[in-house]
Amino acid sequence: MEAIRRYVPKWSKNSTLIPLKGDDGKFKYIDFSHMNAYDTLTRPIQTVINRVQSGEQDKDGIMDDFILGLFESTKELADPFITESIWTEALADLYMRGGETRDGFRVYNEEDSLGNQIYNSLAHLVKSQAPLNWQQLKRLKMSVKPEDDLGRFSKGGKEYEFGNELAGIIGARAVEIDPANSIKYKVADYARGTRNSKALFTRTMLKGGPVTPEEIFDAYINANRALYKVQKTMSDDIKAAQTLGLNEEQLYTEVAERIGGPNFTYLSEGLFRPMKISDGSLIGFQEIADQLGISNPIEYVIDSIEELRASLSEYSLTNENIPDIKNPFKNLPKPDLGNTPVGQLPPLVSGATPSVVNANAQYGSVPFTSLPQDQKEAAIDRLFD
């Protein structure tokens, strides 16, 4: 059921679902909420239960998950009264969301001809105003066509069964779960989320002004916190797809070939792959420093970031988030970037590693590289609460 809920449309995630399994081994579900007169009363309870179940592994109690479930269920109850009307939503898809629906469906391709864009836009508006369950009636019509009639198939190549479509009139239609097709959209979300997560670091740090080592380290932690959630979601989606019958060959074709073999291996094994600062970003830091006439601030923290990255590479995606990480440059005397030669660090952070910052009180000014291995590991462990 957990796997099924990851692959149903968002409007069905908190519905009362009846799972089915066909003779061919494929999973289906009936959204019982469509024909349940008491759904308005039971849906908030189901939403809270789903939220608590999804957060039961975070080891921080259920109260936060319970409250989030209440918020989500309240939003769903109010949704018909506060969201856009059907016509307004269709117009917003065209003129406010750039030809994309709230669910991420593209109404038209911006690179297409103007005539095709207008045609697709008008079709979208007409479809939004179709009376009753027009799509259901269309599927019912297609299901009664002769077997040699190509009209039996939808544009996506699906074939419909008359009995199932007839049951759909009363909300009892069994919907087949197709993880091989749905996972393509999850891969697209993963790619977009990865870019946005890394941008939390690059856009903040490379906007052109001076930044401190503390700000750089904080931005790196923030970017990895967002990246962790993206990778955890994709890892859980891969496991759910396997539960629903997606085989290794299909996973390789639909996922590994799109995101790369190394990324797929990490996600399949449930290991976090933290952000690596690219050569382009390092060059960007140097260019900004040259323009401002100051020392390059990344020189002060790059070793610390590399140690943190190595530690996070062992972190499991089964947790809710990365652990709380102390910023070793917080509340330290800020280096004079204007007068300090590149590579020379303030005395308190001699060695340029977070281990030194945490270990200075115990080991004085002894360089980090000169410490015994057990003391190095102990110092690194103190990065984490």
N, C-alpha and C positions, 0 to 999 in steps of 0.2 A: 504493500500500500504506500510506503514511503517512496518507493521508486516510481510508482504510478503517478503520485501527486507532483513529482518533478517534471513529468512529461505531459500533463494535461494543460489546457489553456488557463491563463491566470484567473479567469472568472469561475473556473471549476475547482480551484485548489482547495477552497474551504467548503465545497459542497459535500453532501452526503453521497459518496460514490459506491456503486455496487460493482466489484471486480468480476470479470469473466475471463475464461480461457478457452479458446476455440480448439477444434480438433487438430488444427495445424500447429498448435502450441503458442499462437500469438495471443497477447493479452488485449482485452477490451474492457470498457467500463460503461456503466449507465449512470448518468448524472441524475440521481433520484430527486435532487432539489427542484428540477424542472416540473415535477408533477406532485411535489409535496406541499400541501396547503399550509403546513406549519413550518415551512423552511425559515420564514422570517424570525421565528422564535428559537429554532434549534441552531441556525447558522452561527450566531455569536458564540454559542457554547462550543461548537465544532472548531471554530476559528481559534479560540483560546486553547483548546486541547492540542490542535496542530502546532501552535506556537510553543507550547510547553514541551511537546515531544521533540520538536526540532532543536530545542536548546537544552535537552536533558544531559548532553555530554559536556556542557561548559563548566561544570563543577563549581558554579557560583550560586546555587540555589535556583528555585523556580519562580521566585517573586518577580524578578525583572522580566522573565518570559511571560508570566501571567499578565503583567501590566501591559506589555507590548501587544499581547493577544487581545486585550480589552480595547486598546486603541484601534487595532486593525479591524475588529468586529464592529466597533462604533462607526468607523469610516465606511464600511460596507453597508451598514444600515442607512446611513445618510447619503450614500452615493446617488440614488435616484433623484434626490432633492437638490443636490449642490453641484452636480456635474453638468456639462454642456448638454443642451438638447440635441436630438439626433441631427437636425439640420445644421445647427451651429457647430457641432463637432465635425461634420463633414466639411464645412467651409474652413474651419480651423486647420484641418488636415492639409488643405490646399494652400492656404495663404499665411498661416502662422507657423506651421510645422514643416514647411518646405516640401510638401508632397509626401509626407509620411504620417501614418496614423499613430495614435497613442500606443498601439501594440507593436510598432516598428515595421508595419507593412508599407511597402513603397507603392504609392498610387500611380506615379509616373516617374520615368527616368529623366533627370534634368538634362541629359545629353541627347535625348530623343528630339525628333522634329517638333516644332511648335504645334502642328496639326495633331500629332499623336498625343501630345501633352493635353491639349484641349479636349480631345475625344475621351481620354482616360479620366480626366477630371469630371467631365459631364456624366460619364458612366458611374463614377464613384458617387456623385450626388444623387443620381437616379436610384442607384442600388440602396443608398441609405434611407430612401423614402418608400421602399417596396412594402406593400401592405402585407399584414399577417406574417407567416413564416414562409416567405417566398423561396428562400434557398431550400427549405425542406420539401416544398412542392416540386421544385426543379429536380431534386434528387429522386423523388418518387416517380416522376415522369421518365427519367433516364433508366430507372430500374426495370421498367416494363418493356423496354425496346428489345427487339430480337437480338439473339446472340451474335449475328453477323453484321449488326448495325454498329458503326463506330460511335454513334451517338450515345451508346451505353457508358462511354468513358468520359470522365471529367478532364479538364485541361491538364490536371496533374497526373492523369492516367489511372485514376481510381474507378472501380466498378462497384455499383451499388446493388444491394439485395432488396427485393420488393418488400418482404416481410419485415425486415429491419427498418426500412424507411417508413412503412406504414405505422409501425410502433412509435416512430419519432413524432408523429402528430400529437400524441399524448405525453411526449417527453420521455419515452422509454427506449429511445434509439441507442443501440450499443455502438460505441465509438471505438474504432481500432486504434491502439497506440502504436505509433510508427517511430521508434527511437532513431532509426537510420536516417529518417528525414528531419526529425526535430533537432537532432544533435548538431546539424549544420548551423542552425540559428544560435545554439548555445556556444559553438565555436566562434561565431561572429561576435557574440557578447563578450566572450573571453578575450578576443583580440582587442576589442574596443576598450574593455576594462583595463587590460594590461597597459595600453597606450596612455590612458587617462591617469593611471596610478603613477607611472613613471614621470608623467608631466607635472605631478605635484612637486617633484624635486627639480626638474629642469626649468620649468617656467618660473618657479619661485626664486631659484638661485641664479638664473642667467638672465634676469630682466634688465640688468645693466648697472645697478647700483652696488655699493660696497656691502658685503655680508660678513658676519662674524663666524668663527669656527662653531660656536654654539648653534647658530641658525642653520648652518650646513648640516650638522649632525642631526638636529631636530627634523629637518626636512627629509633627510634620508630615512629616519625612523618612520615618519608619517607616510612616505611613499611605500615603504615595505608593509606597513600595516594595511594599507588599501590593497596592495598587490597580493597579500596573503589571502584576503577575503575572495578576491577574484579567482585565485588558484584553488582554494578550497571548494568553491562553488563548482568549478569545472571538474575537479577530482571526484566530487560527489555525483556529478552528472554522468561521468564515465562509469562509475560503479553501478549507478541506477540503470544505465543502458545495458550493461552486462546482465543485470538481474532480469531485465525485460527481454533478453534473448539476443542482443547484439553480439555477434561473434568477433573473434580477433581480426579476421580479414576485413570485416566491415568497419571496425574501430580504426584499423590502420588507414583505410581509404578515406573515411569521413573525418578523422581527427588527426592522426599522426602526420599525414601528408599535408595537412593545412597548417599545423602549428609547429611542425618539426619533430623529428625523432627524440632528441634529448628532452624537450619539454613534455612530450607525451609520456616518456619513461618516468620522469619525476612525478607527474600527475597520477599515473597508474599506480605507482608505488606509494603514493600519499606523502611525498616529501616536498617541502617548500623550496623553491628556487628564488632566492632573494635577488634584488636588483643589483646589477653591475653598472658602475658608472662608466659610461662609454668614453672612448677616446675623443669623440666630438665634444662631449661636455667638459672634459679636461682642457681641451683647446679653448673652449668658450670661457672658462674661468680665467685662463691666462690672458686672453684678448681683453677681457674687461679690466683685469688688473693693470695691463699695459696702458689702456686708455685712461684709467684713473690715476696712474702713476704710483701704485701701491704694490706691496708684495702680494703674491697669489695666495688667498686664504685657504684654498683647497690643500695646499702643502701642509697645513697644520693638522688636518684631520684625515687625510687619505689612508694612512696606515691604520687608524682607528676604525675607519669604515670597512677596510678589507678584513680586519680581524672579526668585526661584527658579522660581516657577510659570511665568513667561513663558519662561524658559530651557528648562524641561522640556517645554513644549508643542511643541518642535521635535524631541523625541527619538523615535527609531524603535522600534516594537514588535518589530522583528526581533532585537533584542538579548535577552540572557537576563534582564537586570535594569537598573534605573536605575544610573548611575555612582555611585561613592563620592563623597559630598558632605561637605565640611568644615563643621562647625558654627561659624559666625563668632563665636558667643557663648560658646564653650567656654573655660574657664579665664580668663574675664574677671572683673574685680571686679564682684560682684553689686550691682545698684542697690538703694538703700534705698527699697523700695516704700512704706514708711510715711511718708517725709518728702519724697520727690521728687515734684514736681508732675507731673501727667499730661502726657506729650509731651516732657518734658525728659529727655535721655538722658545717661548717663555720658560723660565726655570721649572715651574710647577709641572709642565707637561713635557719635560725633556724625554725624548724618545718617540714622541708623536703617537703613542698608543694609549687607548683608554685604560689598559692594564697599569700603566705607569701612574696615571692620575689617581687610581684607586689604591695603588700600592705605595705611593710616595711616603705616606705617613708611617708605614711599617719599614720600608726599605731605604728611605731617604732619597738621595739623588743617584742611586745605583742604576745604570742604564738597564732597560727592560731586557735587552738581548743578553745581558750578563747574568740574569737570574737563573737559578736551577729550574728544570722543567716543571717540577711540582708546584713551585711558587708562581711560575708563569700561568699555569692552568688555574690555580686558585685566584689569581688576580683577574683573569678573564671571567671566571664564574661570578665574580662580584658585580659584573655588568648587569646581571639579571636580579630582579627582586626575588 
